């Protein structure tokens, strides 16, 4: 089957009556797949114009805390307690690991007791990967390293181990590294629940009607991608770092699926359990109130 051409995002000229919604998300293949319908105007909402900003997830976490600037922003679930006054969680658009997730990898095969005693490179203190790591080993020493530099930094010996996210979950073995622990597997063993990693938050000041309308638009965009998988995947390949088409398809399938359309009761419970546990164990400093839109 020939690969369809990559669609060019359509720039719309907003009329004075149109409401502009600023959406910020990661330049990753799964997010691109999810937002394909909206970014290319395949999905439209009367009276609304959607403007997209691409930025890495840890920067989006920090920006949401400081500014509450974007109407919709991708976040790590770990960041939600810090923005809950200004944002609610959309009930769709999340990345959830069904028994898989961020991994600790290393140059030698450490056991779980050994890994607790060494310094681990992490992709950001507000990432859900870091929260899960701290739940696994509260005493572990961490150092923040850009997510795409973690494997190279482990390989040159600057860190004994690294916590990898995004496409690294599929490419780590190419580098001759050892998998010490998959935190998605560990979380499943502990809770019998999937591991919620990232979601989309929507600004409360938009008002209830707009929050529901925009959440429905995102869900329609996800459904459009799933219904037009080849075209959406071709668009997402622009952001598929180090992945060929087969691996990109696998990665998107891991994190954009029926669970992305609707977390389900167990998915919502997993989000609440993760954040409550983080508070109870002192990783998150204050109680969490989780509100879903849609």
C-alpha positions as CSV (number, residue, x, y, z in Angstrom):
1,X,0.0,0.0,0.0
2,X,1.5,3.4,-1.0
3,X,1.9,6.0,1.8
4,X,-0.5,8.9,1.4
5,X,1.1,12.3,1.2
6,X,1.5,14.2,4.4
7,X,-1.3,16.8,4.7
8,X,-0.4,20.4,5.1
9,X,-2.1,22.0,8.1
10,X,-4.7,24.4,7.0
11,X,-4.5,27.9,8.3
12,X,-8.0,29.4,8.9
13,X,-8.8,33.0,9.0
14,X,-10.9,33.7,12.0
15,X,-13.9,36.0,11.6
16,X,-14.6,38.4,14.4
17,X,-17.3,36.0,15.6
18,X,-15.0,33.0,15.9
19,X,-13.5,32.0,19.2
20,X,-9.8,31.1,19.1
21,X,-8.7,28.2,21.2
22,X,-5.0,27.8,21.8
23,X,-3.9,24.2,22.1
24,X,-0.4,23.2,23.2
25,X,0.9,19.6,22.8
26,X,4.1,17.7,22.3
27,X,5.7,17.2,18.9
28,X,5.4,13.5,19.3
29,X,3.8,11.0,16.9
30,X,1.0,9.9,19.3
31,X,0.0,13.6,20.0
32,X,0.2,14.4,16.3
33,X,-2.0,11.4,15.4
34,X,-4.5,12.5,18.1
35,X,-4.7,16.1,16.9
36,X,-4.5,15.3,13.2
37,X,-8.2,16.0,12.6
38,X,-8.1,19.4,14.3
39,X,-4.7,20.5,13.0
40,X,-5.6,19.9,9.3
41,X,-9.2,21.1,9.6
42,X,-10.6,17.7,8.9
43,X,-12.6,18.2,12.1
44,X,-14.2,21.7,12.4
45,X,-16.4,23.3,15.0
46,X,-18.7,26.1,14.1
47,X,-17.7,29.3,15.7
48,X,-14.2,28.1,16.8
49,X,-10.7,28.3,15.4
50,X,-8.0,26.1,16.9
51,X,-4.4,27.3,17.0
52,X,-1.7,24.7,17.7
53,X,1.6,25.2,19.6
54,X,4.2,22.4,19.8
55,X,6.5,22.1,22.8
56,X,8.1,19.3,24.9
57,X,6.0,18.0,27.7
58,X,8.1,19.1,30.7
59,X,8.1,22.7,29.4
60,X,4.3,22.5,29.0
61,X,4.0,21.2,32.6
62,X,6.0,24.2,33.9
63,X,4.3,26.7,31.7
64,X,0.8,25.6,32.8
65,X,1.9,26.1,36.4
66,X,3.4,29.5,35.8
67,X,1.0,31.1,33.3
68,X,-2.2,29.1,32.6
69,X,-1.8,30.7,29.2
70,X,-3.0,27.9,26.8
71,X,-6.7,27.0,26.7
72,X,-5.9,23.4,26.2
73,X,-2.5,21.9,27.2
74,X,-1.0,18.5,27.2
75,X,0.4,17.7,30.6
76,X,1.9,14.9,32.6
77,X,-0.7,13.7,35.1
78,X,1.9,14.3,37.8
79,X,1.6,18.1,36.9
80,X,-2.2,18.2,37.4
81,X,-2.3,18.8,41.1
82,X,-0.2,22.0,40.6
83,X,-2.7,23.4,38.0
84,X,-6.0,22.0,39.3
85,X,-7.3,25.5,40.3
86,X,-7.0,26.8,36.8
87,X,-7.6,23.6,34.7
88,X,-9.8,20.5,34.6
89,X,-8.9,17.2,32.9
90,X,-10.5,16.4,29.6
91,X,-12.1,12.9,29.7
92,X,-10.3,12.0,26.5
93,X,-6.9,12.4,24.9
94,X,-4.8,10.6,27.5
95,X,-1.8,8.3,27.0
96,X,-2.3,5.2,29.2
97,X,0.0,2.3,29.5
98,X,-1.8,-1.1,29.6
99,X,0.9,-2.9,31.6
100,X,3.7,-1.0,30.0
101,X,5.2,2.5,30.4
102,X,8.4,4.4,31.2
103,X,11.4,2.1,31.7
104,X,14.6,2.2,33.7
105,X,17.5,1.2,31.5
106,X,21.2,0.9,32.2
107,X,24.6,-0.2,30.9
108,X,24.6,-3.2,33.2
109,X,21.9,-5.5,34.6
110,X,21.2,-4.0,38.0
111,X,18.7,-5.7,40.3
112,X,15.9,-3.8,41.9
113,X,17.8,-3.3,45.2
114,X,20.9,-2.0,43.4
115,X,18.9,0.5,41.2
116,X,17.6,2.2,44.3
117,X,21.1,3.2,45.3
118,X,22.3,4.8,42.1
119,X,21.7,8.1,40.3
120,X,19.0,7.9,37.6
121,X,18.6,10.4,34.7
122,X,14.9,11.5,34.5
123,X,13.1,13.5,31.8
124,X,11.6,16.0,34.2
125,X,10.5,16.2,37.9
126,X,6.9,16.8,36.9
127,X,6.7,13.9,34.4
128,X,4.5,11.0,35.5
129,X,7.5,8.8,34.8
130,X,9.3,10.6,37.6
131,X,6.3,10.3,39.9
132,X,6.1,6.5,39.3
133,X,9.8,6.2,39.9
134,X,9.5,8.0,43.2
135,X,6.6,5.7,44.2
136,X,8.7,2.7,43.4
137,X,11.8,4.1,45.2
138,X,11.3,7.3,47.3
139,X,14.9,7.4,48.2
140,X,16.3,7.2,44.7
141,X,18.6,10.0,43.5
142,X,17.6,11.7,40.3
143,X,19.1,14.2,37.8
144,X,17.0,16.0,35.1
145,X,18.1,15.4,31.6
146,X,16.2,16.2,28.3
147,X,14.3,13.1,27.4
148,X,16.0,12.6,24.1
149,X,19.5,12.9,25.7
150,X,18.9,10.2,28.4
151,X,20.0,7.2,26.4
152,X,23.1,9.0,24.9
153,X,24.1,10.2,28.4
154,X,23.8,6.7,29.8
155,X,25.8,5.3,27.0
156,X,28.7,7.7,27.6
157,X,28.7,6.9,31.3
158,X,27.5,10.2,32.7
159,X,24.6,8.3,34.4
160,X,24.4,4.7,35.5
161,X,20.8,4.4,34.5
162,X,18.1,6.4,32.8
163,X,14.3,6.7,32.8
164,X,13.1,6.7,29.3
165,X,9.8,7.8,27.8
166,X,8.2,8.4,24.3
167,X,9.8,6.5,21.5
168,X,12.7,5.4,23.6
169,X,10.4,2.7,25.0
170,X,10.7,1.0,21.6
171,X,14.3,1.8,20.6
172,X,16.3,1.4,23.8
173,X,17.4,-2.2,22.9
174,X,19.2,-1.0,19.8
175,X,21.8,0.6,22.0
176,X,22.7,-2.6,23.9
177,X,21.2,-1.4,27.1
178,X,19.5,-3.5,29.8
179,X,16.0,-3.1,31.0
180,X,15.9,-2.9,34.7
181,X,12.2,-2.2,35.3
182,X,9.2,-1.3,33.3
183,X,7.2,1.0,35.6
184,X,4.0,0.2,33.8
185,X,4.4,-3.4,34.7
186,X,5.3,-2.5,38.2
187,X,2.2,-0.3,38.6
188,X,0.0,-3.0,37.2
189,X,1.4,-5.5,39.8
190,X,0.8,-3.0,42.6
191,X,-2.7,-1.8,41.7
192,X,-4.1,-4.0,39.0
193,X,-4.7,-0.8,37.0
194,X,-3.3,0.8,33.8
195,X,-0.7,3.5,34.3
196,X,-2.0,6.9,33.2
197,X,0.9,8.9,31.8
198,X,-0.2,12.1,30.1
199,X,-3.5,13.8,29.4
200,X,-5.0,17.1,28.2
201,X,-6.2,19.8,30.6
202,X,-8.6,22.6,29.7
203,X,-8.8,26.1,31.2
204,X,-11.7,26.5,33.6
205,X,-12.1,30.2,32.7
206,X,-13.4,29.2,29.2
207,X,-16.7,28.3,30.9
208,X,-18.7,25.1,31.0
209,X,-20.2,25.2,27.5
210,X,-16.9,26.0,25.8
211,X,-15.1,23.3,27.9
212,X,-17.6,20.7,26.8
213,X,-17.5,21.8,23.1
214,X,-13.7,21.8,22.9
215,X,-13.5,18.4,24.7
216,X,-15.9,17.0,22.2
217,X,-13.8,18.4,19.4
218,X,-10.7,16.7,20.7
219,X,-12.6,13.4,21.0
220,X,-13.9,13.8,17.4
221,X,-10.3,14.5,16.3
222,X,-9.1,11.3,17.9
223,X,-11.9,9.3,16.4
224,X,-11.1,10.8,13.0
225,X,-7.5,9.6,13.3
226,X,-8.6,6.1,14.3
227,X,-11.1,6.0,11.4
228,X,-8.5,7.3,8.9
229,X,-5.4,5.6,10.3
230,X,-3.2,5.6,7.2
231,X,-3.6,9.4,6.6
232,X,-3.2,10.2,10.3
233,X,-0.2,8.0,10.6
234,X,1.4,9.7,7.6
235,X,0.9,13.0,9.3
236,X,2.3,11.7,12.6
237,X,5.4,10.4,10.9
238,X,6.7,14.0,10.7
239,X,7.2,13.7,14.5
240,X,8.3,10.0,14.8
241,X,11.8,10.4,16.1
242,X,14.0,7.5,15.1
243,X,11.0,5.3,14.2
244,X,10.3,3.7,10.9
245,X,6.7,3.3,9.8
246,X,6.1,0.0,11.5
247,X,7.5,1.1,14.8
248,X,5.6,4.4,14.6
249,X,2.4,2.5,13.9
250,X,3.1,0.3,17.0
251,X,3.9,3.4,19.2
252,X,0.7,5.2,18.1
253,X,-1.3,2.0,18.8
254,X,0.2,1.8,22.3
255,X,-1.0,5.3,23.2
256,X,-3.9,6.3,20.9
257,X,-6.7,3.7,21.1
258,X,-10.1,3.2,22.6
259,X,-8.7,4.2,26.0
260,X,-7.8,7.5,24.5
261,X,-11.4,8.1,23.5
262,X,-12.6,7.4,27.0
263,X,-10.5,6.5,30.0
264,X,-13.2,4.2,31.4
265,X,-14.0,3.7,35.0
266,X,-10.7,1.9,35.7
267,X,-8.7,4.6,33.8
268,X,-10.3,7.4,35.9
269,X,-9.7,5.3,39.1
270,X,-6.0,4.9,38.0
271,X,-5.6,8.7,37.7
272,X,-7.1,9.3,41.1
273,X,-5.1,6.5,42.7
274,X,-1.8,7.6,41.2
275,X,-2.2,11.2,42.4
276,X,-3.6,10.3,45.8
277,X,-0.8,7.8,46.3
278,X,1.7,10.5,45.3
279,X,0.2,12.9,47.9
280,X,0.1,10.2,50.7
281,X,3.7,9.3,50.1
282,X,4.9,12.9,50.2
283,X,5.8,13.4,46.5
284,X,2.9,15.7,45.8
285,X,2.6,18.4,48.5
286,X,-1.2,18.9,48.6
287,X,-4.4,17.0,48.2
288,X,-5.7,16.5,44.7
289,X,-9.2,17.1,43.3
290,X,-9.7,15.4,39.9
291,X,-12.4,16.9,37.7
292,X,-13.2,15.5,34.3
293,X,-14.9,17.4,31.4
294,X,-16.9,15.3,29.0
